[in-house]
Every structure is written in C-alpha cells, then in structure tokens.
Amino acid sequence: MRFRLVSKSDPDTILTPQVTSDISRAEFVVTHAKWSAYKEVQRPRNQRNVELLPGSRFWNWGNKAANHDTRFFRFFALKYAGEIEGLLLLSLIPYPSRKSGVQPQFIGYVEYVESAPWNLSIYAGANARFGGVGESLIAAARQASLENGWEGRLGLHSLPEARGFYESLGFEKQCFDPVEKLDFYELTGYKPSRQ
C-alpha cells in the first residue's frame, strides 16, 4: 500500500512517507515531548483572543504506549524524513458495528488518531507542513481491518472538530454515544483495487 503526503507550502509536491507499527516506547515519549512543547508555544486563539482547545490537546502518546497491550492494540506511526508526523491506535479486539439494518458484524475500532501539531492549521496556521497524514493513517487502519477479516470496516468516536474530516473520508455518523458524549462514526468495508 502506498501512502502520500502533500506539502502545504507547495501542493504540487507529493511525498512518500513510511507507515510503520514498529515504534519504540522511547519514540512515543520523545514524540509526546515534541508535540506538547509545540502545542504549548502555539496556543491557538480565536479572533476574540479566547484560547481554542482541540480535544486531542492533552493526549499523551507515551502513556498510551505504556497502557495498551500490543496483543490487543496496534499502533501506527506515519514518518517522513525520520520524524513522526502522525499516530493512530487501533483496537484488535472485535468491536460490534452500530450500523442499523445490517447483519451483525465486527469492525476495527480506532481508539485515537492525531497528526503532529505542526501539520494542523489550528496550531501552525499558514505554516502547516503536510496534508494527508490522517488519511494515510486511516488507510493503514483499513488495511489492518482487512487483515483481521473485518472487510476494511472501521468505527470511531469523533471529536467535534474532526467530524468534517471523517465525513470527507466516507465515515457516516451512526449515533450520538451518551456514554462517550461524542458522535460515533463508521466506515463501511471495501474491496481493494487490483493493480
């Protein structure tokens, strides 16, 4: 599977990153430190100077790596030029689909997905580096869903600011989850194209 990044400073430049599940605990700790420092310096504010707080602002990927057993969860890192540009955590525990009107089936559940803050306009403004990070990570999760017999189906709870992104990838809102207090989205299965 090929992944791609688009340089936000030169949209005609397409880059080929690496998506890997081979990530050390030390890499998670270093990534968390870098991302946290960047987020602290680049505190986004709206026109009335009120600080904007994306839902992922306080996520700690070092803790996530320590608290999720790799027998049941799979991490993906998207790297370019040796730098982690995005992370995703996928549950390997079969998760029941919430899509109504279909036979009971399982989906891969995306626990977390986040792009490095320097790739997000909310932090970096016009200086954001790369587009396509989240899309590439979701593609890797879909591949894992295929490998686990879930036909590429994925589900996740969306932070409010990410709904449009997931909808642009084909995720459909299934319900509001009163426990999580977030909308639950699913991406239906697909058959990979033969090349």
TORPA-4810 file (N, C-alpha, C, O; in nm, 3 decimals):
<nodes>
NODE_1_0.084_-0.117_0.000_0.000_0.000_0.000_0.089_0.124_0.000_0.186_0.131_0.076_M
NODE_2_0.057_0.219_-0.085_0.134_0.343_-0.093_0.062_0.452_-0.014_-0.061_0.465_-0.020_R
NODE_3_0.139_0.530_0.057_0.086_0.642_0.133_0.146_0.769_0.075_0.252_0.765_0.012_F
NODE_4_0.078_0.882_0.097_0.131_1.005_0.043_0.103_1.123_0.135_0.004_1.127_0.207_R
NODE_5_0.194_1.216_0.129_0.180_1.344_0.198_0.184_1.453_0.093_0.249_1.439_-0.011_L
NODE_6_0.114_1.562_0.120_0.117_1.678_0.032_0.180_1.792_0.110_0.138_1.823_0.221_V
NODE_7_0.282_1.854_0.052_0.344_1.970_0.114_0.244_2.084_0.110_0.197_2.121_0.003_S
NODE_8_0.210_2.141_0.226_0.113_2.251_0.228_0.173_2.380_0.173_0.099_2.469_0.132_K
NODE_9_0.306_2.391_0.172_0.368_2.511_0.114_0.379_2.500_-0.037_0.390_2.602_-0.105_S
NODE_10_0.377_2.378_-0.091_0.383_2.356_-0.235_0.295_2.236_-0.268_0.344_2.123_-0.275_D
NODE_11_0.163_2.260_-0.289_0.069_2.149_-0.309_0.100_2.057_-0.427_0.045_1.948_-0.436_P
NODE_12_0.187_2.100_-0.518_0.225_2.014_-0.629_0.329_1.910_-0.588_0.358_1.816_-0.663_D
NODE_13_0.387_1.927_-0.469_0.488_1.834_-0.420_0.422_1.722_-0.342_0.363_1.744_-0.236_T
NODE_14_0.432_1.601_-0.395_0.377_1.482_-0.330_0.495_1.404_-0.272_0.592_1.376_-0.343_I
NODE_15_0.487_1.369_-0.145_0.594_1.298_-0.076_0.546_1.159_-0.036_0.427_1.139_-0.014_L
NODE_16_0.637_1.066_-0.026_0.603_0.929_0.013_0.656_0.901_0.153_0.776_0.882_0.171_T
NODE_17_0.567_0.899_0.252_0.610_0.869_0.389_0.613_0.719_0.414_0.575_0.639_0.328_P
NODE_18_0.659_0.683_0.530_0.659_0.545_0.576_0.553_0.533_0.685_0.547_0.617_0.775_Q
NODE_19_0.469_0.430_0.678_0.376_0.399_0.786_0.425_0.269_0.848_0.441_0.169_0.778_V
NODE_20_0.447_0.271_0.978_0.505_0.155_1.046_0.432_0.128_1.177_0.373_0.218_1.238_T
NODE_21_0.437_0.004_1.219_0.390_-0.034_1.352_0.507_-0.064_1.444_0.488_-0.100_1.560_S
NODE_22_0.626_-0.048_1.392_0.748_-0.075_1.469_0.794_0.056_1.534_0.878_0.128_1.480_D
NODE_23_0.738_0.084_1.651_0.765_0.209_1.722_0.807_0.175_1.864_0.739_0.099_1.932_I
NODE_24_0.917_0.230_1.908_0.965_0.201_2.043_0.896_0.291_2.145_0.846_0.399_2.112_S
NODE_25_0.894_0.245_2.269_0.839_0.326_2.378_0.912_0.461_2.385_0.849_0.564_2.410_R
NODE_26_1.043_0.460_2.364_1.121_0.584_2.368_1.073_0.682_2.260_1.067_0.802_2.284_A
NODE_27_1.039_0.629_2.141_0.989_0.717_2.034_0.858_0.784_2.074_0.835_0.901_2.044_E
NODE_28_0.771_0.708_2.143_0.646_0.768_2.189_0.672_0.879_2.290_0.610_0.985_2.284_F
NODE_29_0.764_0.856_2.382_0.795_0.955_2.485_0.854_1.081_2.420_0.815_1.193_2.455_V
NODE_30_0.947_1.064_2.327_1.007_1.178_2.258_0.902_1.252_2.176_0.898_1.375_2.176_V
NODE_31_0.818_1.177_2.106_0.712_1.240_2.025_0.618_1.320_2.113_0.583_1.433_2.080_T
NODE_32_0.577_1.262_2.226_0.489_1.335_2.317_0.555_1.465_2.364_0.490_1.570_2.368_H
NODE_33_0.682_1.460_2.398_0.753_1.580_2.445_0.758_1.686_2.335_0.733_1.804_2.362_A
NODE_34_0.789_1.646_2.211_0.795_1.741_2.100_0.658_1.803_2.073_0.645_1.925_2.060_K
NODE_35_0.557_1.717_2.064_0.423_1.767_2.032_0.371_1.857_2.143_0.311_1.961_2.114_W
NODE_36_0.394_1.820_2.268_0.347_1.902_2.381_0.414_2.038_2.382_0.348_2.140_2.403_S
NODE_37_0.544_2.040_2.359_0.617_2.167_2.356_0.564_2.256_2.244_0.545_2.376_2.264_A
NODE_38_0.540_2.199_2.128_0.489_2.277_2.015_0.349_2.331_2.048_0.321_2.448_2.024_Y
NODE_39_0.263_2.246_2.104_0.127_2.289_2.139_0.129_2.400_2.244_0.047_2.492_2.239_K
NODE_40_0.223_2.393_2.337_0.232_2.494_2.443_0.273_2.630_2.385_0.219_2.733_2.425_E
NODE_41_0.366_2.629_2.294_0.413_2.753_2.233_0.309_2.810_2.137_0.287_2.931_2.134_V
NODE_42_0.245_2.724_2.061_0.150_2.766_1.958_0.006_2.754_2.009_-0.077_2.690_1.945_Q
NODE_43_-0.023_2.815_2.120_-0.159_2.805_2.177_-0.258_2.877_2.088_-0.256_3.000_2.082_R
NODE_44_-0.344_2.803_2.020_-0.437_2.868_1.926_-0.543_2.952_1.998_-0.593_2.915_2.104_P
NODE_45_-0.575_3.065_1.936_-0.678_3.156_1.990_-0.767_3.199_1.876_-0.726_3.203_1.760_R
NODE_46_-0.891_3.233_1.910_-0.982_3.284_1.807_-0.970_3.436_1.798_-0.883_3.496_1.862_N
NODE_47_-1.056_3.498_1.719_-1.046_3.642_1.696_-1.068_3.724_1.823_-1.022_3.837_1.833_Q
NODE_48_-1.137_3.668_1.920_-1.159_3.739_2.048_-1.054_3.704_2.151_-1.069_3.733_2.269_R
NODE_49_-0.945_3.640_2.105_-0.832_3.602_2.189_-0.868_3.496_2.294_-0.802_3.485_2.398_N
NODE_50_-0.972_3.419_2.267_-1.009_3.309_2.355_-0.932_3.185_2.308_-0.935_3.151_2.190_V
NODE_51_-0.864_3.119_2.401_-0.786_3.002_2.363_-0.875_2.890_2.315_-0.976_2.857_2.378_E
NODE_52_-0.837_2.831_2.202_-0.908_2.717_2.147_-0.839_2.591_2.195_-0.716_2.581_2.191_L
NODE_53_-0.916_2.495_2.241_-0.857_2.373_2.295_-0.908_2.252_2.219_-1.014_2.198_2.251_L
NODE_54_-0.832_2.209_2.117_-0.872_2.086_2.048_-0.881_1.970_2.147_-0.805_1.965_2.244_P
NODE_55_-0.973_1.877_2.123_-0.992_1.765_2.214_-0.868_1.680_2.235_-0.854_1.615_2.338_G
NODE_56_-0.779_1.680_2.138_-0.658_1.598_2.149_-0.544_1.670_2.220_-0.436_1.613_2.236_S
NODE_57_-0.566_1.791_2.262_-0.458_1.874_2.318_-0.382_1.806_2.432_-0.261_1.823_2.444_R
NODE_58_-0.452_1.732_2.516_-0.387_1.675_2.634_-0.357_1.526_2.621_-0.324_1.461_2.720_F
NODE_59_-0.369_1.470_2.501_-0.337_1.329_2.483_-0.188_1.308_2.507_-0.106_1.391_2.468_W
NODE_60_-0.155_1.199_2.571_-0.016_1.165_2.599_0.014_1.030_2.534_-0.024_0.926_2.587_N
NODE_61_0.082_1.034_2.420_0.109_0.911_2.346_0.207_0.821_2.419_0.204_0.700_2.400_W
NODE_62_0.294_0.878_2.502_0.382_0.795_2.584_0.302_0.708_2.679_0.332_0.590_2.695_G
NODE_63_0.201_0.767_2.743_0.114_0.690_2.832_0.030_0.588_2.755_0.009_0.476_2.802_N
NODE_64_-0.018_0.627_2.639_-0.098_0.534_2.558_-0.014_0.410_2.524_-0.063_0.297_2.529_K
NODE_65_0.113_0.432_2.488_0.201_0.319_2.456_0.222_0.229_2.576_0.229_0.107_2.562_A
NODE_66_0.231_0.288_2.694_0.255_0.209_2.816_0.128_0.135_2.861_0.138_0.028_2.922_A
NODE_67_0.010_0.190_2.830_-0.114_0.136_2.885_-0.195_0.050_2.788_-0.302_0.002_2.826_N
NODE_68_-0.147_0.028_2.668_-0.221_-0.053_2.571_-0.134_-0.172_2.529_-0.030_-0.156_2.466_H
NODE_69_-0.180_-0.289_2.564_-0.110_-0.414_2.536_-0.109_-0.440_2.385_-0.216_-0.446_2.323_D
NODE_70_0.008_-0.456_2.327_0.019_-0.473_2.182_-0.038_-0.606_2.132_-0.045_-0.628_2.011_T
NODE_71_-0.079_-0.695_2.221_-0.150_-0.814_2.177_-0.292_-0.778_2.135_-0.354_-0.849_2.055_R
NODE_72_-0.344_-0.667_2.188_-0.483_-0.628_2.164_-0.497_-0.495_2.091_-0.607_-0.458_2.050_F
NODE_73_-0.387_-0.425_2.075_-0.389_-0.294_2.010_-0.271_-0.283_1.916_-0.165_-0.342_1.940_F
NODE_74_-0.290_-0.208_1.808_-0.181_-0.187_1.713_-0.162_-0.038_1.691_-0.256_0.035_1.658_R
NODE_75_-0.040_0.007_1.710_-0.005_0.146_1.685_0.047_0.161_1.544_0.113_0.071_1.491_F
NODE_76_0.017_0.274_1.482_0.073_0.309_1.353_0.137_0.446_1.367_0.080_0.537_1.427_F
NODE_77_0.255_0.461_1.311_0.321_0.591_1.305_0.347_0.623_1.159_0.395_0.539_1.083_A
NODE_78_0.315_0.745_1.120_0.349_0.791_0.987_0.475_0.876_1.002_0.476_0.976_1.074_L
NODE_79_0.581_0.835_0.933_0.709_0.904_0.944_0.750_0.961_0.809_0.725_0.902_0.704_K
NODE_80_0.812_1.076_0.815_0.874_1.134_0.696_1.007_1.196_0.738_1.012_1.275_0.833_Y
NODE_81_1.112_1.162_0.669_1.247_1.212_0.699_1.283_1.187_0.846_1.345_1.271_0.912_A
NODE_82_1.242_1.069_0.898_1.275_1.029_1.034_1.190_1.092_1.142_1.209_1.060_1.260_G
NODE_83_1.097_1.179_1.107_1.013_1.250_1.205_0.874_1.188_1.205_0.817_1.162_1.099_E
NODE_84_0.817_1.164_1.324_0.680_1.114_1.333_0.585_1.230_1.305_0.585_1.331_1.376_I
NODE_85_0.504_1.215_1.201_0.410_1.319_1.158_0.267_1.289_1.200_0.180_1.376_1.190_E
NODE_86_0.241_1.167_1.247_0.107_1.131_1.292_0.108_0.994_1.356_0.195_0.911_1.329_G
NODE_87_0.009_0.970_1.445_-0.003_0.843_1.516_-0.149_0.799_1.517_-0.241_0.881_1.516_L
NODE_88_-0.168_0.667_1.518_-0.302_0.608_1.526_-0.294_0.485_1.615_-0.197_0.410_1.608_L
NODE_89_-0.395_0.464_1.697_-0.408_0.345_1.781_-0.536_0.272_1.742_-0.645_0.327_1.751_L
NODE_90_-0.520_0.146_1.697_-0.631_0.063_1.652_-0.649_-0.053_1.748_-0.553_-0.123_1.781_L
NODE_91_-0.773_-0.075_1.793_-0.804_-0.191_1.876_-0.814_-0.314_1.787_-0.878_-0.311_1.682_S
NODE_92_-0.751_-0.423_1.830_-0.761_-0.550_1.759_-0.868_-0.640_1.821_-0.885_-0.754_1.778_L
NODE_93_-0.938_-0.589_1.919_-1.048_-0.660_1.982_-1.172_-0.638_1.894_-1.207_-0.523_1.868_I
NODE_94_-1.238_-0.744_1.846_-1.355_-0.725_1.760_-1.458_-0.632_1.826_-1.497_-0.654_1.940_P
NODE_95_-1.499_-0.531_1.753_-1.592_-0.429_1.803_-1.720_-0.439_1.720_-1.712_-0.437_1.597_Y
NODE_96_-1.836_-0.448_1.783_-1.959_-0.466_1.704_-1.998_-0.338_1.628_-1.991_-0.227_1.681_P
NODE_97_-2.038_-0.358_1.505_-2.086_-0.246_1.424_-2.214_-0.191_1.485_-2.294_-0.265_1.543_S
NODE_98_-2.233_-0.062_1.472_-2.357_0.002_1.517_-2.445_0.042_1.400_-2.547_0.107_1.418_R
NODE_99_-2.405_0.003_1.282_-2.480_0.038_1.161_-2.611_-0.039_1.163_-2.612_-0.162_1.175_K
NODE_100_-2.722_0.032_1.153_-2.852_-0.033_1.160_-2.887_-0.096_1.025_-2.840_-0.052_0.920_S
NODE_101_-2.969_-0.198_1.030_-3.017_-0.263_0.909_-2.919_-0.358_0.843_-2.941_-0.400_0.730_G
NODE_102_-2.812_-0.393_0.911_-2.716_-0.489_0.854_-2.700_-0.606_0.949_-2.726_-0.594_1.069_V
NODE_103_-2.658_-0.717_0.894_-2.629_-0.834_0.977_-2.524_-0.796_1.080_-2.437_-0.714_1.051_Q
NODE_104_-2.529_-0.854_1.198_-2.423_-0.824_1.297_-2.285_-0.853_1.238_-2.261_-0.960_1.183_P
NODE_105_-2.197_-0.757_1.252_-2.061_-0.773_1.201_-1.965_-0.693_1.288_-2.005_-0.607_1.367_Q
NODE_106_-1.838_-0.725_1.272_-1.737_-0.657_1.352_-1.662_-0.554_1.268_-1.656_-0.563_1.145_F
NODE_107_-1.606_-0.457_1.338_-1.529_-0.350_1.275_-1.400_-0.331_1.354_-1.390_-0.372_1.470_I
NODE_108_-1.303_-0.269_1.291_-1.184_-0.226_1.363_-1.216_-0.094_1.431_-1.273_-0.004_1.368_G
NODE_109_-1.181_-0.081_1.558_-1.214_0.042_1.630_-1.089_0.128_1.645_-0.989_0.086_1.702_Y
NODE_110_-1.096_0.250_1.591_-0.986_0.346_1.601_-1.000_0.417_1.736_-1.092_0.496_1.758_V
NODE_111_-0.907_0.388_1.825_-0.909_0.450_1.958_-0.868_0.597_1.951_-0.934_0.684_2.007_E
NODE_112_-0.758_0.623_1.881_-0.705_0.759_1.869_-0.635_0.774_1.735_-0.576_0.679_1.684_Y
NODE_113_-0.642_0.893_1.679_-0.562_0.929_1.562_-0.531_1.077_1.576_-0.618_1.159_1.607_V
NODE_114_-0.404_1.110_1.553_-0.363_1.250_1.568_-0.248_1.281_1.473_-0.155_1.202_1.455_E
NODE_115_-0.257_1.398_1.414_-0.149_1.449_1.331_-0.059_1.536_1.419_-0.106_1.598_1.515_S
NODE_116_0.069_1.541_1.385_0.160_1.629_1.459_0.106_1.772_1.453_0.052_1.812_1.350_A
NODE_117_0.119_1.848_1.561_0.057_1.981_1.564_0.108_2.075_1.455_0.036_2.166_1.414_P
NODE_118_0.232_2.056_1.408_0.283_2.144_1.303_0.220_2.115_1.167_0.246_2.187_1.071_W
NODE_119_0.136_2.010_1.159_0.062_1.981_1.036_-0.081_2.035_1.041_-0.154_2.025_0.943_N
NODE_120_-0.120_2.092_1.153_-0.257_2.137_1.173_-0.264_2.289_1.169_-0.189_2.358_1.238_L
NODE_121_-0.355_2.340_1.089_-0.366_2.486_1.075_-0.407_2.553_1.207_-0.374_2.669_1.228_S
NODE_122_-0.477_2.482_1.294_-0.516_2.542_1.422_-0.393_2.580_1.505_-0.398_2.676_1.583_I
NODE_123_-0.284_2.507_1.489_-0.159_2.539_1.558_-0.062_2.617_1.469_-0.004_2.717_1.512_Y
NODE_124_-0.045_2.571_1.346_0.061_2.625_1.260_0.013_2.732_1.163_0.094_2.798_1.099_A
NODE_125_-0.118_2.750_1.151_-0.171_2.849_1.058_-0.126_2.818_0.916_-0.131_2.703_0.873_G
NODE_126_-0.084_2.921_0.845_-0.041_2.905_0.705_0.091_2.829_0.695_0.130_2.789_0.585_A
NODE_127_0.160_2.809_0.806_0.289_2.738_0.805_0.276_2.587_0.825_0.377_2.519_0.843_N
NODE_128_0.153_2.534_0.823_0.135_2.389_0.839_0.216_2.316_0.734_0.223_2.358_0.618_A
NODE_129_0.279_2.205_0.774_0.374_2.136_0.687_0.310_2.041_0.586_0.327_2.057_0.465_R
NODE_130_0.234_1.941_0.636_0.187_1.835_0.548_0.036_1.813_0.561_-0.021_1.824_0.669_F
NODE_131_-0.025_1.781_0.449_-0.162_1.731_0.446_-0.157_1.584_0.411_-0.058_1.537_0.355_G
NODE_132_-0.261_1.510_0.443_-0.268_1.369_0.408_-0.224_1.275_0.519_-0.224_1.153_0.501_G
NODE_133_-0.186_1.330_0.635_-0.138_1.246_0.745_-0.252_1.157_0.797_-0.238_1.035_0.802_V
NODE_134_-0.362_1.218_0.836_-0.475_1.141_0.889_-0.531_1.044_0.787_-0.564_0.930_0.821_G
NODE_135_-0.541_1.087_0.663_-0.591_1.000_0.557_-0.502_0.877_0.540_-0.553_0.766_0.523_E
NODE_136_-0.371_0.895_0.544_-0.278_0.782_0.531_-0.289_0.687_0.650_-0.285_0.565_0.632_S
NODE_137_-0.304_0.741_0.770_-0.317_0.657_0.889_-0.448_0.577_0.886_-0.450_0.460_0.923_L
NODE_138_-0.556_0.641_0.843_-0.684_0.569_0.831_-0.671_0.459_0.725_-0.726_0.350_0.744_I
NODE_139_-0.599_0.485_0.616_-0.578_0.381_0.513_-0.502_0.263_0.573_-0.533_0.148_0.541_A
NODE_140_-0.404_0.289_0.658_-0.330_0.179_0.723_-0.422_0.101_0.816_-0.414_-0.022_0.822_A
NODE_141_-0.510_0.171_0.888_-0.606_0.103_0.976_-0.704_0.018_0.895_-0.741_-0.092_0.937_A
NODE_142_-0.745_0.068_0.778_-0.835_-0.010_0.692_-0.766_-0.138_0.646_-0.828_-0.244_0.639_R
NODE_143_-0.638_-0.127_0.613_-0.563_-0.246_0.572_-0.558_-0.348_0.686_-0.575_-0.468_0.663_Q
NODE_144_-0.536_-0.300_0.808_-0.536_-0.390_0.924_-0.673_-0.452_0.945_-0.684_-0.568_0.984_A
NODE_145_-0.779_-0.375_0.919_-0.915_-0.428_0.929_-0.936_-0.541_0.828_-0.998_-0.642_0.860_S
NODE_146_-0.885_-0.523_0.708_-0.891_-0.630_0.607_-0.818_-0.755_0.655_-0.869_-0.866_0.644_L
NODE_147_-0.698_-0.734_0.709_-0.615_-0.846_0.755_-0.681_-0.922_0.870_-0.655_-1.041_0.888_E
NODE_148_-0.766_-0.853_0.948_-0.834_-0.916_1.060_-0.971_-0.973_1.023_-1.044_-1.020_1.110_N
NODE_149_-1.006_-0.968_0.894_-1.133_-1.025_0.849_-1.252_-0.933_0.867_-1.366_-0.980_0.863_G
NODE_150_-1.230_-0.804_0.886_-1.340_-0.709_0.908_-1.371_-0.630_0.782_-1.442_-0.529_0.788_W
NODE_151_-1.319_-0.676_0.668_-1.351_-0.621_0.536_-1.326_-0.470_0.524_-1.396_-0.402_0.449_E
NODE_152_-1.229_-0.418_0.597_-1.196_-0.277_0.587_-1.287_-0.185_0.667_-1.275_-0.063_0.659_G
NODE_153_-1.379_-0.244_0.744_-1.473_-0.161_0.821_-1.402_-0.103_0.944_-1.326_-0.172_1.012_R
NODE_154_-1.430_0.024_0.971_-1.374_0.092_1.088_-1.483_0.170_1.159_-1.583_0.210_1.099_L
NODE_155_-1.462_0.191_1.288_-1.550_0.278_1.365_-1.467_0.362_1.459_-1.355_0.327_1.494_G
NODE_156_-1.525_0.475_1.500_-1.456_0.564_1.595_-1.554_0.664_1.653_-1.661_0.689_1.598_L
NODE_157_-1.515_0.720_1.766_-1.585_0.833_1.825_-1.511_0.958_1.780_-1.389_0.968_1.797_H
NODE_158_-1.583_1.053_1.723_-1.519_1.171_1.667_-1.523_1.289_1.763_-1.627_1.321_1.821_S
NODE_159_-1.407_1.354_1.779_-1.406_1.482_1.847_-1.485_1.580_1.760_-1.484_1.567_1.638_L
NODE_160_-1.552_1.677_1.820_-1.636_1.769_1.740_-1.562_1.835_1.625_-1.617_1.849_1.516_P
NODE_161_-1.438_1.876_1.647_-1.364_1.947_1.543_-1.318_1.855_1.429_-1.270_1.905_1.327_E
NODE_162_-1.331_1.723_1.445_-1.283_1.630_1.342_-1.396_1.570_1.258_-1.369_1.494_1.165_A
NODE_163_-1.521_1.602_1.288_-1.633_1.540_1.216_-1.622_1.557_1.065_-1.636_1.460_0.990_R
NODE_164_-1.596_1.678_1.019_-1.587_1.706_0.875_-1.477_1.626_0.808_-1.493_1.578_0.696_G
NODE_165_-1.365_1.610_0.879_-1.254_1.530_0.825_-1.298_1.386_0.803_-1.277_1.330_0.695_F
NODE_166_-1.360_1.325_0.904_-1.402_1.186_0.890_-1.509_1.170_0.783_-1.507_1.073_0.707_Y
NODE_167_-1.601_1.264_0.777_-1.705_1.258_0.674_-1.643_1.268_0.535_-1.691_1.203_0.442_E
NODE_168_-1.536_1.347_0.519_-1.469_1.360_0.389_-1.404_1.228_0.346_-1.380_1.207_0.227_S
NODE_169_-1.374_1.140_0.441_-1.315_1.010_0.412_-1.421_0.901_0.391_-1.388_0.787_0.360_L
NODE_170_-1.549_0.938_0.407_-1.656_0.841_0.386_-1.716_0.783_0.512_-1.806_0.699_0.504_G
NODE_171_-1.669_0.826_0.629_-1.731_0.781_0.753_-1.872_0.839_0.762_-1.897_0.951_0.719_F
NODE_172_-1.963_0.760_0.816_-2.101_0.804_0.834_-2.137_0.800_0.981_-2.105_0.704_1.052_E
NODE_173_-2.204_0.906_1.027_-2.248_0.912_1.166_-2.356_0.806_1.188_-2.453_0.797_1.112_K
NODE_174_-2.338_0.726_1.294_-2.434_0.622_1.327_-2.524_0.664_1.442_-2.643_0.633_1.444_Q
NODE_175_-2.464_0.734_1.540_-2.541_0.773_1.657_-2.459_0.868_1.744_-2.339_0.884_1.724_C
NODE_176_-2.526_0.929_1.839_-2.457_1.001_1.944_-2.442_0.903_2.059_-2.539_0.840_2.101_F
NODE_177_-2.321_0.889_2.111_-2.294_0.797_2.221_-2.303_0.876_2.351_-2.215_0.957_2.380_D
NODE_178_-2.408_0.853_2.432_-2.423_0.930_2.555_-2.318_0.899_2.661_-2.294_0.980_2.751_P
NODE_179_-2.256_0.782_2.652_-2.151_0.747_2.748_-2.023_0.826_2.717_-1.965_0.888_2.806_V
NODE_180_-1.981_0.824_2.591_-1.860_0.896_2.550_-1.886_1.045_2.528_-1.794_1.126_2.529_E
NODE_181_-2.014_1.078_2.510_-2.055_1.216_2.479_-1.993_1.265_2.348_-1.953_1.380_2.335_K
NODE_182_-1.986_1.172_2.252_-1.932_1.200_2.120_-2.015_1.127_2.015_-2.082_1.028_2.045_L
NODE_183_-2.009_1.177_1.892_-2.075_1.108_1.781_-1.992_0.985_1.743_-1.868_0.989_1.743_D
NODE_184_-2.062_0.876_1.711_-1.996_0.754_1.668_-2.011_0.742_1.516_-2.121_0.753_1.462_F
NODE_185_-1.898_0.719_1.448_-1.893_0.709_1.303_-1.843_0.572_1.260_-1.765_0.508_1.331_Y
NODE_186_-1.890_0.528_1.142_-1.838_0.405_1.082_-1.804_0.427_0.936_-1.867_0.507_0.866_E
NODE_187_-1.703_0.354_0.893_-1.661_0.349_0.754_-1.687_0.207_0.708_-1.633_0.112_0.764_L
NODE_188_-1.770_0.192_0.606_-1.806_0.058_0.561_-1.691_-0.008_0.488_-1.594_0.058_0.451_T
NODE_189_-1.703_-0.137_0.469_-1.598_-0.216_0.407_-1.576_-0.180_0.262_-1.658_-0.113_0.199_G
NODE_190_-1.466_-0.225_0.211_-1.433_-0.202_0.070_-1.346_-0.316_0.020_-1.284_-0.389_0.097_Y
NODE_191_-1.342_-0.327_-0.108_-1.254_-0.425_-0.172_-1.140_-0.348_-0.233_-1.164_-0.257_-0.314_K
NODE_192_-1.016_-0.381_-0.198_-0.903_-0.308_-0.256_-0.897_-0.326_-0.407_-0.928_-0.434_-0.459_P
NODE_193_-0.855_-0.221_-0.479_-0.845_-0.231_-0.624_-0.729_-0.322_-0.661_-0.627_-0.326_-0.591_S
NODE_194_-0.744_-0.393_-0.767_-0.638_-0.482_-0.815_-0.555_-0.404_-0.916_-0.607_-0.349_-1.012_R
NODE_195_-0.424_-0.401_-0.892_-0.336_-0.325_-0.982_-0.237_-0.416_-1.047_-0.155_-0.371_-1.127_Q
</nodes>
